[in-house]
Amino acid sequence: MEKLNSKFIMYGMAGLFAVIMLILVNPFGYNDMGYREIVETPTGKKYVIFSNGVYFKFPGSKITTYPNVITISHRGGEATGSTIDAKSILIRFNDATEAYAQTVVRFRLPDVESDMLMLHSEYVNREYIAMKGLAPFTIECLKNSAQLMDSEQHYSGGRAQLSQYFQDQLEEGLFILDIQETFAKDTLTGENKRIYANKIRVNREGDKVRKKSDLKIFGISIASATIENVDYESQVDEKLKKKIEASTRESVSKQNLVTAQQEAMTAEAEGRRQLVTIEYEEKQVQTQQVVQAETQVKLAEKDLLKQKIALDAARLEAQKIKALAEAEAYAKTKVMAADGALDKKLQAYKEVQGMWATAFQNYQGDLVPKFQTGGGGGNAGLDFMEIMGAKAAMDLNLSTKVKTNKKTKKQ
């Protein structure tokens, strides 16, 4: 029984020693998501663990951890959780003005084991890569990009161009710049000034000439690169302020000019519209007058036609009356020729006899003398009346004889 207990105690102690040795030696490792680990064995062998999770390592191996992406932040030293949080970068534009730029660049480490092992051999750990390799390269690329434009070009719309220069050099290598002397007019003062401009050197094939990039050597790529802000020095801000004021005045002047031109065009258009309206109204009046005149002419023509018709009718009526009168006169002439105008003669005789009868009737004197001296016994008044009636008959050539038809007489 004692031997059995001793045996269990020995096994327990051996197991505990084994656990302690396992903990101390630890032949297992664990790689977190977003990281990679370089394993260096006691024999000098090196290899890279890219996948996350548990992996086996030789006891006593050295482990160096790198993030898959190293972030270099230049934001004034503010803690952002980046690999490097550094102050803003002082840059100088081509016109010698200065500014502080804030940038954030994310570098993706190589996915090829040989490139990663070469990078590890060169820089040993991630802090050294960030401080001695990636951060200085970032600053150099930004400064070189700023030399390709002046501050006025930058704040006048060159921000995107500066970002493009910056990322292009980060990915492909620094431009080799050549200095060229040029002359340009200052937009504020209007004076011509001499400018030494930097131009990217190109080879015979037209390709840009670059400084060899460490990133290309180690297989590092750019995940993202941004220029968040550029803070100009005071003299640039003052110049920019004056330019904005001048531009504002110019813009206001142009706007006033455009407004005046627009108002003039509007007035001109309104005047043309009124002229068209007046012309249209006048044409309406003219048309109405023409129509009225034409109507009056047509009415006059119709009235004239009516008068002409009436005149022709009157003429016809006159001709008719004349014809009738002539016919009646002719008929009377024939009648008078036939009976010797007996009716008229009788009428005249009647009137003469009537006159003398009236005169005799109204006579107040004595028809028979009161005193007779001779033997005459006749009536002188009656004799006078007979004599006057006979004379009237003779003057009228009145014949009281009735013409008889010869044929009748012969019978």
C-alpha positions as CSV (number, residue, x, y, z in Angstrom):
1,M,0.0,0.0,0.0
2,E,2.8,2.4,0.9
3,K,4.6,1.4,-2.4
4,L,1.4,2.3,-4.3
5,N,1.1,5.6,-2.7
6,S,4.8,6.4,-3.4
7,K,4.3,5.5,-7.0
8,F,1.3,7.9,-7.4
9,I,3.3,10.7,-5.7
10,M,6.2,10.2,-8.1
11,Y,3.8,10.3,-11.2
12,G,2.1,13.4,-9.8
13,M,5.4,15.2,-9.3
14,A,6.5,14.2,-12.8
15,G,3.3,15.5,-14.3
16,L,3.5,18.7,-12.4
17,F,7.1,19.1,-13.6
18,A,6.0,18.4,-17.2
19,V,3.2,21.1,-16.9
20,I,5.7,23.6,-15.5
21,M,8.2,22.9,-18.2
22,L,5.4,23.2,-20.9
23,I,4.4,26.5,-19.5
24,L,7.9,27.7,-19.4
25,V,8.9,26.4,-22.8
26,N,5.4,27.1,-24.5
27,P,5.7,25.5,-27.9
28,F,2.5,27.1,-29.1
29,G,1.9,30.7,-30.4
30,Y,-1.2,32.7,-31.3
31,N,-1.5,35.3,-34.1
32,D,-4.2,38.0,-33.8
33,M,-6.4,39.2,-36.6
34,G,-4.7,42.1,-38.5
35,Y,-1.2,41.0,-37.5
36,R,1.6,38.8,-38.7
37,E,4.4,37.2,-36.6
38,I,8.0,36.4,-37.5
39,V,9.3,33.3,-35.8
40,E,13.1,32.9,-35.2
41,T,14.1,29.5,-33.9
42,P,17.1,28.9,-31.7
43,T,18.9,27.4,-34.7
44,G,18.5,30.6,-36.7
45,K,15.6,29.6,-38.9
46,K,13.0,32.4,-39.7
47,Y,9.6,32.1,-41.1
48,V,6.4,34.3,-41.1
49,I,2.9,33.4,-39.7
50,F,0.4,35.4,-41.8
51,S,-2.9,33.6,-40.8
52,N,-4.4,34.3,-37.4
53,G,-4.9,31.6,-34.8
54,V,-2.8,29.0,-32.9
55,Y,0.5,27.7,-34.5
56,F,3.3,25.5,-33.3
57,K,6.7,26.9,-32.7
58,F,10.0,25.4,-31.5
59,P,10.6,26.0,-27.8
60,G,12.8,28.9,-27.2
61,S,11.9,30.6,-30.5
62,K,11.8,34.5,-30.7
63,I,8.5,36.1,-31.9
64,T,8.3,39.6,-33.5
65,T,4.8,40.9,-34.2
66,Y,4.0,43.4,-37.0
67,P,0.6,44.9,-38.0
68,N,-0.5,44.2,-41.5
69,V,-0.9,48.0,-42.0
70,I,1.3,50.6,-40.4
71,T,-0.2,54.1,-40.0
72,I,1.9,57.2,-40.1
73,S,0.0,60.2,-38.8
74,H,1.2,63.8,-38.8
75,R,-1.6,65.7,-37.1
76,G,0.3,67.8,-34.6
77,G,1.2,65.0,-32.2
78,E,-2.4,64.3,-31.2
79,A,-2.8,60.7,-30.1
80,T,-4.9,58.8,-32.7
81,G,-3.9,55.2,-32.1
82,S,-1.6,55.3,-35.2
83,T,1.8,53.5,-35.3
84,I,3.4,57.0,-35.4
85,D,1.6,60.1,-34.1
86,A,3.9,63.0,-35.1
87,K,3.6,66.8,-35.5
88,S,2.5,68.5,-38.7
89,I,4.9,68.6,-41.5
90,L,6.5,72.0,-42.5
91,I,6.5,72.4,-46.2
92,R,7.8,75.1,-48.5
93,F,6.1,76.0,-51.7
94,N,7.8,77.0,-54.9
95,D,7.4,80.7,-54.1
96,A,9.3,80.3,-50.8
97,T,6.2,80.6,-48.7
98,E,5.7,78.0,-45.9
99,A,2.8,76.0,-44.4
100,Y,2.1,73.2,-42.0
101,A,0.4,70.2,-43.5
102,Q,-1.4,67.4,-41.7
103,T,-1.3,64.0,-43.4
104,V,-2.3,60.4,-42.7
105,V,-0.7,57.6,-44.7
106,R,-1.4,53.9,-44.3
107,F,1.3,51.5,-45.5
108,R,0.5,47.9,-46.2
109,L,3.4,45.5,-45.4
110,P,4.3,42.8,-48.0
111,D,2.4,39.6,-48.2
112,V,5.4,37.7,-49.7
113,E,7.4,35.9,-47.0
114,S,10.8,36.7,-48.5
115,D,10.0,40.4,-48.7
116,M,8.7,40.4,-45.2
117,L,11.8,38.6,-43.9
118,M,14.1,41.1,-45.8
119,L,12.2,44.0,-44.3
120,H,12.5,42.5,-40.8
121,S,16.2,42.0,-41.3
122,E,16.6,45.6,-42.3
123,Y,14.4,47.3,-39.6
124,V,14.1,44.6,-36.9
125,N,10.6,45.8,-35.6
126,R,7.6,47.9,-36.5
127,E,8.6,51.0,-34.5
128,Y,11.9,51.1,-36.3
129,I,10.3,50.7,-39.7
130,A,7.8,53.5,-38.9
131,M,10.3,56.0,-37.4
132,K,13.4,55.3,-39.6
133,G,11.7,54.3,-42.8
134,L,8.1,55.2,-43.5
135,A,7.8,58.5,-41.6
136,P,10.9,60.1,-43.2
137,F,9.8,58.9,-46.6
138,T,6.3,60.4,-46.1
139,I,7.8,63.8,-45.2
140,E,10.2,63.7,-48.2
141,C,7.4,62.9,-50.6
142,L,5.2,65.7,-49.3
143,K,7.9,68.3,-49.3
144,N,8.9,67.4,-52.9
145,S,5.3,67.7,-54.0
146,A,5.0,71.2,-52.5
147,Q,8.0,72.3,-54.6
148,L,5.9,71.7,-57.8
149,M,3.5,74.6,-57.1
150,D,3.3,77.9,-55.3
151,S,1.0,78.7,-52.5
152,E,-1.4,80.7,-54.8
153,Q,-1.7,77.8,-57.1
154,H,-2.5,75.6,-54.2
155,Y,-5.2,77.7,-52.6
156,S,-6.6,78.6,-56.0
157,G,-7.5,75.0,-56.8
158,G,-4.3,73.0,-56.6
159,R,-5.2,70.9,-53.5
160,A,-6.1,67.8,-55.6
161,Q,-3.0,68.2,-57.7
162,L,-0.8,68.3,-54.6
163,S,-2.5,65.1,-53.2
164,Q,-1.9,63.4,-56.6
165,Y,1.8,64.3,-56.6
166,F,2.0,63.1,-53.0
167,Q,0.5,59.7,-53.6
168,D,2.2,59.2,-56.9
169,Q,5.7,59.6,-55.2
170,L,4.7,57.5,-52.3
171,E,3.8,54.6,-54.6
172,E,6.4,55.0,-57.3
173,G,9.3,57.0,-55.9
174,L,10.4,60.6,-55.6
175,F,10.5,62.8,-58.7
176,I,13.8,64.2,-59.8
177,L,13.2,67.9,-60.2
178,D,14.9,70.4,-62.5
179,I,14.8,74.2,-61.8
180,Q,13.6,76.5,-64.6
181,E,13.5,80.3,-64.5
182,T,10.1,81.8,-65.6
183,F,8.3,85.2,-65.3
184,A,4.8,85.6,-64.2
185,K,2.4,88.4,-63.2
186,D,1.4,88.8,-59.6
187,T,-2.3,88.5,-59.4
188,L,-2.5,90.9,-56.5
189,T,-0.1,93.7,-57.5
190,G,-0.1,93.1,-61.2
191,E,3.7,93.3,-61.3
192,N,5.9,90.9,-63.3
193,K,8.2,88.8,-61.1
194,R,10.9,86.2,-61.7
195,I,10.0,82.7,-60.6
196,Y,12.3,79.7,-60.4
197,A,9.9,76.9,-61.1
198,N,10.6,73.2,-60.5
199,K,9.8,70.8,-63.3
200,I,9.7,67.0,-63.2
201,R,12.6,65.5,-65.2
202,V,11.6,63.1,-68.0
203,N,13.7,60.7,-70.0
204,R,13.8,60.3,-73.8
205,E,10.8,58.0,-73.7
206,G,8.8,60.6,-71.8
207,D,8.8,58.7,-68.5
208,K,9.3,60.5,-65.3
209,V,12.7,60.1,-63.7
210,R,12.5,59.0,-60.1
211,K,14.6,58.2,-57.1
212,K,14.6,54.5,-56.3
213,S,11.9,53.8,-53.6
214,D,12.5,51.6,-50.6
215,L,8.8,50.7,-50.6
216,K,9.2,49.1,-54.0
217,I,12.3,47.2,-52.8
218,F,10.5,45.7,-49.8
219,G,7.2,45.2,-51.5
220,I,5.3,47.8,-49.3
221,S,2.2,49.3,-50.9
222,I,0.0,52.3,-50.1
223,A,-3.4,51.5,-48.6
224,S,-4.4,55.2,-48.5
225,A,-2.7,58.6,-48.4
226,T,-4.5,61.9,-47.5
227,I,-3.5,65.5,-46.9
228,E,-6.1,66.6,-44.4
229,N,-5.2,70.3,-44.0
230,V,-2.6,72.9,-45.0
231,D,-2.1,75.8,-42.7
232,Y,-0.4,78.7,-44.5
233,E,1.9,81.2,-42.8
234,S,0.5,84.6,-41.9
235,Q,1.8,86.4,-45.0
236,V,0.1,83.9,-47.3
237,D,-3.1,84.2,-45.3
238,E,-2.9,88.0,-45.7
239,K,-2.2,87.7,-49.4
240,L,-5.1,85.3,-49.7
241,K,-7.4,87.7,-47.8
242,K,-6.5,90.6,-50.1
243,K,-7.0,88.4,-53.1
244,I,-10.3,87.2,-51.9
245,E,-11.3,90.9,-51.2
246,A,-10.2,91.9,-54.7
247,S,-11.9,88.9,-56.2
248,T,-15.0,89.7,-54.3
249,R,-15.0,93.3,-55.5
250,E,-14.4,92.1,-59.1
251,S,-17.1,89.5,-58.7
252,V,-19.5,92.2,-57.4
253,S,-18.5,94.5,-60.2
254,K,-19.1,91.8,-62.8
255,Q,-22.4,90.9,-61.2
256,N,-23.4,94.6,-61.3
257,L,-22.4,94.7,-64.9
258,V,-24.3,91.6,-65.7
259,T,-27.3,93.0,-63.8
260,A,-27.1,96.3,-65.7
261,Q,-26.8,94.4,-69.0
262,Q,-29.7,92.2,-68.1
263,E,-31.8,95.2,-67.1
264,A,-30.8,96.9,-70.4
265,M,-31.7,93.8,-72.3
266,T,-34.9,93.5,-70.4
267,A,-35.8,97.2,-71.1
268,E,-34.9,96.7,-74.8
269,A,-37.0,93.6,-75.0
270,E,-39.8,95.4,-73.2
271,G,-39.5,98.4,-75.6
272,R,-39.5,96.0,-78.6
273,R,-42.6,94.3,-77.1
274,Q,-44.3,97.6,-76.7
275,L,-43.4,98.6,-80.2
276,V,-44.8,95.4,-81.5
277,T,-47.9,95.9,-79.5
278,I,-48.3,99.5,-80.8
279,E,-47.6,98.4,-84.3
280,Y,-50.1,95.5,-84.0
281,E,-52.7,97.9,-82.6
282,E,-52.1,100.4,-85.3
283,K,-52.3,97.7,-88.0
284,Q,-55.6,96.7,-86.4
285,V,-56.8,100.3,-86.7
286,Q,-55.5,100.6,-90.2
287,T,-57.1,97.3,-91.2
288,Q,-60.4,98.3,-89.6
289,Q,-60.2,101.7,-91.4
290,V,-59.4,99.9,-94.7
291,V,-62.3,97.5,-94.1
292,Q,-64.6,100.4,-93.3
293,A,-63.4,102.3,-96.4
294,E,-63.8,99.3,-98.6
295,T,-67.2,98.7,-97.0
296,Q,-68.2,102.3,-97.7
297,V,-66.9,102.1,-101.3
298,K,-68.9,98.9,-101.8
299,L,-72.0,100.5,-100.2
300,A,-71.5,103.6,-102.4
301,E,-71.1,101.4,-105.4
302,K,-74.2,99.6,-104.5
303,D,-76.0,102.9,-103.8
304,L,-74.8,104.2,-107.2
305,L,-76.0,101.1,-108.8
306,K,-79.3,101.5,-107.1
307,Q,-79.5,105.2,-108.3
308,K,-78.5,104.1,-111.7
309,I,-81.2,101.5,-111.7
310,A,-83.6,104.1,-110.3
311,L,-82.5,106.7,-113.0
312,D,-82.9,104.1,-115.7
313,A,-86.3,103.2,-114.3
314,A,-87.2,106.9,-114.2
315,R,-86.0,107.4,-117.7
316,L,-88.0,104.4,-118.8
317,E,-91.0,105.8,-116.8
318,A,-90.4,109.2,-118.4
319,Q,-90.2,107.6,-121.8
320,K,-93.3,105.6,-121.0
321,I,-95.2,108.8,-119.9
322,K,-93.9,110.6,-122.9
323,A,-94.9,107.8,-125.1
324,L,-98.3,107.7,-123.5
325,A,-98.6,111.5,-123.7
326,E,-97.6,111.4,-127.3
327,A,-100.0,108.6,-127.9
328,E,-102.8,110.4,-126.1
329,A,-102.0,113.7,-127.9
330,Y,-101.9,111.9,-131.2
331,A,-105.2,110.3,-130.3
332,K,-106.7,113.7,-129.4
333,T,-105.2,115.2,-132.6
334,K,-106.9,112.5,-134.6
335,V,-110.1,112.9,-132.7
336,M,-110.0,116.7,-133.2
337,A,-109.1,116.2,-136.9
338,A,-112.1,113.8,-137.2
339,D,-114.8,116.0,-135.5
340,G,-113.3,119.4,-135.8
341,A,-112.7,119.7,-132.1
342,L,-116.3,119.8,-131.6
343,D,-116.1,119.1,-127.8
344,K,-113.7,122.0,-127.2
345,K,-115.7,124.3,-129.4
346,L,-118.9,123.4,-127.6
347,Q,-117.2,123.9,-124.3
348,A,-115.9,127.3,-125.4
349,Y,-119.3,128.2,-126.7
350,K,-120.9,127.1,-123.5
351,E,-118.5,129.2,-121.4
352,V,-119.1,132.3,-123.6
353,Q,-122.8,131.9,-123.4
354,G,-122.6,131.4,-119.8
355,M,-120.5,134.5,-119.3
356,W,-123.0,136.7,-121.3
357,A,-125.9,135.1,-119.5
358,T,-124.4,135.9,-116.2
359,A,-123.6,139.4,-117.3
360,F,-127.2,139.9,-118.6
361,Q,-128.6,138.4,-115.4
362,N,-126.6,140.8,-113.3
363,Y,-127.3,143.8,-115.5
364,Q,-129.3,146.5,-113.5
365,G,-130.1,148.9,-116.3
366,D,-133.2,149.2,-118.6
367,L,-133.2,146.8,-121.5
368,V,-136.1,148.8,-123.1
369,P,-135.8,152.6,-123.3
370,K,-138.1,154.5,-121.2
371,F,-138.6,157.1,-123.9
372,Q,-138.9,156.1,-127.5
373,T,-138.8,158.8,-130.2
374,G,-139.3,156.6,-133.2
375,G,-141.4,153.8,-134.3
376,G,-139.0,151.1,-133.5
377,G,-140.2,148.4,-131.2
378,G,-137.3,146.0,-130.9
379,N,-135.2,144.9,-127.8
380,A,-131.7,146.3,-128.1
381,G,-130.3,144.2,-125.2
382,L,-131.3,141.0,-126.7
383,D,-130.0,142.0,-130.1
384,F,-126.6,142.8,-128.5
385,M,-126.4,139.4,-126.8
386,E,-127.2,137.6,-130.1
387,I,-124.6,139.7,-131.9
388,M,-121.9,138.8,-129.2
389,G,-122.9,135.2,-129.3
390,A,-122.6,135.1,-133.0
391,K,-119.3,136.8,-132.9
392,A,-118.0,134.2,-130.3
393,A,-119.2,131.4,-132.6
394,M,-117.4,132.9,-135.5
395,D,-114.2,133.4,-133.5
396,L,-114.3,129.8,-132.5
397,N,-115.1,128.7,-135.9
398,L,-118.0,126.8,-134.4
399,S,-120.2,124.8,-136.6
400,T,-123.1,123.3,-135.0
401,K,-123.7,121.0,-137.9
402,V,-123.2,117.4,-137.2
403,K,-121.1,115.5,-139.7
404,T,-122.9,112.6,-141.1
405,N,-121.4,109.4,-142.6
406,K,-121.6,109.7,-146.4
407,K,-122.3,106.0,-146.7
408,T,-125.3,106.4,-144.4
409,K,-126.5,109.5,-146.3
410,K,-126.4,107.6,-149.6
411,Q,-128.5,104.9,-148.2
